[in-house]
Amino acid sequence: MHGKRTRSKPSRPPSQSGDRGEIKGILTRVNPEGWRALRMLALELDVPLALCVEAFNQLLKKRGRRPVVENASRS
C-alpha cells in the first residue's frame, strides 16, 4: 500500500471551532541567547515580554496587511 494517506480531523466542540471572538495562543521555542536578548530588551523598554505582538504587527504591515494582533492580557 503506497497510496496517499488521509487523516481524518477530530471533531471539535463548538468552543474550539475557531470562532473569531476567542483568543489563540502561540508557542515558540528560541535558543537561550535569543531568550536572554529578548528578556533584556523587554526590561530596557519597560514592557512585558510579549514583544512578539509588536513583531507580528510589523510583519503584517510589511506584507501590506492591517496590524490587528493584540496582547490578550491587555484587551
C-alpha positions as CSV (number, residue, x, y, z in Angstrom):
1,M,0.0,0.0,0.0
2,H,1.8,3.0,-1.2
3,G,-1.2,5.3,-1.8
4,K,-1.9,8.6,-0.3
5,R,-2.8,8.5,3.4
6,T,-5.6,10.7,4.6
7,R,-6.1,11.8,8.1
8,S,-9.5,12.5,9.5
9,K,-9.7,15.6,11.6
10,P,-11.1,15.0,15.1
11,S,-14.3,16.8,15.6
12,R,-14.0,19.8,17.8
13,P,-16.6,21.1,20.3
14,P,-18.2,24.4,19.4
15,S,-16.0,26.3,21.9
16,Q,-12.9,25.3,19.9
17,S,-14.3,25.7,16.4
18,G,-12.2,28.8,15.5
19,D,-14.8,31.5,16.4
20,R,-13.4,35.0,15.8
21,G,-14.0,36.1,19.4
22,E,-11.8,33.6,21.0
23,I,-8.1,34.1,22.0
24,K,-5.5,31.9,20.4
25,G,-2.0,31.1,21.8
26,I,1.3,30.7,20.0
27,L,4.1,28.7,21.5
28,T,7.5,29.2,20.1
29,R,10.9,28.0,21.1
30,V,14.0,30.1,21.0
31,N,17.6,29.5,21.8
32,P,18.9,30.6,25.3
33,E,20.9,33.5,23.8
34,G,17.8,34.8,21.9
35,W,15.6,34.4,25.0
36,R,18.1,36.4,27.1
37,A,18.3,39.2,24.4
38,L,14.5,39.4,24.3
39,R,14.2,39.5,28.0
40,M,16.8,42.2,28.3
41,L,15.1,44.3,25.6
42,A,11.8,44.0,27.4
43,L,13.5,45.2,30.6
44,E,15.2,48.1,28.9
45,L,11.9,49.1,27.3
46,D,10.0,48.5,30.5
47,V,7.4,46.4,28.7
48,P,6.2,42.8,29.2
49,L,8.0,40.0,27.4
50,A,5.1,39.9,24.9
51,L,7.2,41.8,22.4
52,C,6.2,39.2,19.8
53,V,2.8,41.1,19.4
54,E,4.7,44.1,18.1
55,A,6.8,41.9,15.8
56,F,3.7,40.2,14.4
57,N,2.1,43.5,13.7
58,Q,5.3,44.8,12.0
59,L,5.3,41.6,9.8
60,L,1.7,42.2,8.9
61,K,2.4,45.8,7.9
62,K,5.5,44.8,5.9
63,R,3.3,42.4,3.9
64,G,0.6,45.0,3.3
65,R,-1.9,43.8,5.8
66,R,-3.6,45.5,8.7
67,P,-1.8,45.1,12.1
68,V,-4.6,43.5,14.1
69,V,-2.6,41.4,16.7
70,E,-3.4,42.3,20.3
71,N,-2.0,41.1,23.6
72,A,-4.8,39.1,25.1
73,S,-3.9,40.1,28.7
74,R,-4.3,43.8,27.8
75,S,-7.6,43.5,25.8
